[in-house]
Amino acid sequence: MVETIPSFGLGTFRVDAEKTAKAVTSALQLGYRHIDTAKYYNNEEAVGKGIRDSVVPREDIWITTKVWHDQLRRDDVVKSLVDSHKKLNIGTIDLALIHWPSPDSVVPIAESIAGFQDAQKQQLIRFFGVSNFTAPLLEEALNAPGGKGIVTNQFEISPFLANRKLVEATQKLGVKVTAYMPLGEGRAHKDPTLIAIAKKHGVTPAQVTFAWLLSRDIVVLSASTNPEHQELNWDSQKVKLDADDIKKIDALDEGRRNAKPPFAPKW
């Protein structure tokens, strides 16, 4: 049984449900052992099928799903995870996250955590965490009853949104950082700096970006349905950037955020 979040995973946000199962199966065949989904993505059934269709033993795979922000009351958390458990159909879910914090903190974080603890007792999930939490919200969550069980804070990080303060604050609090939208919605593929570093190492700009994140001890979620691209992304774990490379990538940070729904917290 996998006991810590694998550092490189497959994200499934905005992946067509029909393509999801095949994408999950091919990723697992290439070596991926971390698959990320969410109730909101409406593809949990396909993710579960992809896992079942693979030859990889279930106990070797880490699966993450999420609870939407309108389901954060204690009983609603459990109901959401009962549904996710049924749709995934792969047994106990490894990790469940609060997808976004309760808008304006209408639902106390302690109540939501109690719901996740209930889900643990019912063996619906093994671990829980949060997503899109600011440093103050994360600290509040950790100090709530049961909050010490939070294992990760998943939020947007890319060369164009290094999110350095939140990364450092999260890690200082002893919580693992997981990055989504690491390529800045595809912008990394076209960035001259990343292209130049990629040519220097004989790799792709995406591989450079993922290697930069991994060098910061950040869990990476890459999204691709193409097996060739999945393999290239996976191989980014072999890329070793030097100090000059990292300095140049760090300089790309401009605080540009892609995920900014109206219910997001004040960053």
Protein Blocks (a to p, Z undefined) as FASTA:
>chain_A
ZZbdcfbdcdfehiafklmmmmmmmmmmnopabdcddfklopmmmmmmmmmmpmbdfklp
ccdddddfklmbfklmmmmmmmmmmmnonojafbdcdfbacehhlaafklmmmmmmmmmm
nomafbdcdehiafklmmmmmmpghklmpmbdcddddfklnolmmmmmmmmnopacddeh
klonolmmmmmklmmmmmmnopafklmmmmmmmmnopacddddfbfklmmmmmmmmmpcc
dfklmmmmmmmpgoiafblcfkbccZZ
